């Protein structure tokens, strides 16, 4: 007996079994676990980057003040203040009266020579000398960066 071609085609077709509810739930739990681990790592990396960016920005601002003093052969003063989570750096040239200010947000704490500080003043002489001498420490809950001043600014002594 010959089968109708349509019935023969149906017999040859195999139906795939659909996913059960348990398999779907296990898949969703695995996706949630992986995304949680990735999220924690990304959050930590972003926090590290914010801290590093803040430290690098401060050093770049102070270094630019030192270079301005050397290039223009006039003394500059950098006044660094920390108010809550905001750093305020004012660079002032007492001889010309020029003043440049910049601000940025950072949750790190500042200390100088082991003492907590909310305000510091740096003098950049036209000769290349930097004052005061000591160790500037920036830290948050997990990281600490310290700079030995004036060595950090590659000062050339006469």
NORRA-V917690 format. One record per residue. N is the residue number from 1. RES is the residue in one small letter. OMEGA is omega in radians with two decimals (NA if undefined). Layout:
BEGIN
<<N;RES;OMEGA> <N;RES;OMEGA>>
END
This chain:
BEGIN
<<1;x;3.13> <2;x;-3.14> <3;x;3.02> <4;x;-3.12> <5;x;-3.14> <6;x;3.13> <7;x;3.11> <8;x;3.12> <9;x;3.11> <10;x;3.14> <11;x;-3.13> <12;x;-3.14> <13;x;3.05> <14;x;3.13> <15;x;3.07> <16;x;3.09> <17;x;3.12> <18;x;-3.14> <19;x;3.09> <20;x;3.14> <21;x;3.13> <22;x;3.13> <23;x;3.08> <24;x;-3.14> <25;x;3.11> <26;x;3.10> <27;x;3.12> <28;x;3.11> <29;x;3.11> <30;x;3.11> <31;x;3.13> <32;x;3.12> <33;x;-3.13> <34;x;-3.14> <35;x;3.09> <36;x;3.13> <37;x;3.13> <38;x;3.14> <39;x;3.12> <40;x;3.14> <41;x;3.13> <42;x;3.11> <43;x;3.11> <44;x;3.13> <45;x;3.11> <46;x;3.10> <47;x;3.09> <48;x;-3.14> <49;x;3.10> <50;x;3.14> <51;x;-3.10> <52;x;3.13> <53;x;3.13> <54;x;3.13> <55;x;3.14> <56;x;3.14> <57;x;3.12> <58;x;-3.13> <59;x;3.14> <60;x;3.13> <61;x;3.13> <62;x;3.12> <63;x;3.11> <64;x;3.09> <65;x;3.11> <66;x;-3.14> <67;x;3.09> <68;x;3.12> <69;x;3.14> <70;x;-3.07> <71;x;-3.09> <72;x;-3.11> <73;x;3.02> <74;x;-3.14> <75;x;3.08> <76;x;3.08> <77;x;3.08> <78;x;3.13> <79;x;-3.10> <80;x;3.12> <81;x;3.05> <82;x;3.09> <83;x;-3.05> <84;x;-3.13> <85;x;-3.09> <86;x;3.01> <87;x;3.08> <88;x;3.13> <89;x;3.07> <90;x;3.08> <91;x;-3.03> <92;x;3.00> <93;x;-3.09> <94;x;-3.09> <95;x;-3.09> <96;x;-3.12> <97;x;-3.14> <98;x;-3.14> <99;x;3.10> <100;x;-3.13> <101;x;3.05> <102;x;3.14> <103;x;3.01> <104;x;-3.08> <105;x;3.09> <106;x;-3.14> <107;x;-3.09> <108;x;3.13> <109;x;-3.07> <110;x;3.03> <111;x;3.13> <112;x;-3.09> <113;x;3.07> <114;x;3.14> <115;x;3.12> <116;x;-3.10> <117;x;3.02> <118;x;3.12> <119;x;3.09> <120;x;3.10> <121;x;3.12> <122;x;3.09> <123;x;3.10> <124;x;-3.09> <125;x;3.13> <126;x;3.11> <127;x;-3.13> <128;x;-3.14> <129;x;-3.13> <130;x;3.09> <131;x;0.06> <132;x;3.06> <133;x;3.13> <134;x;-3.13> <135;x;3.07> <136;x;-3.10> <137;x;3.02> <138;x;-3.10> <139;x;2.95> <140;x;-3.05> <141;x;-3.03> <142;x;-2.99> <143;x;3.09> <144;x;3.04> <145;x;3.11> <146;x;3.11> <147;x;3.05> <148;x;-3.14> <149;x;0.08> <150;x;-3.07> <151;x;-3.09> <152;x;-3.09> <153;x;3.11> <154;x;-3.09> <155;x;3.07> <156;x;3.12> <157;x;3.09> <158;x;NA>>
END
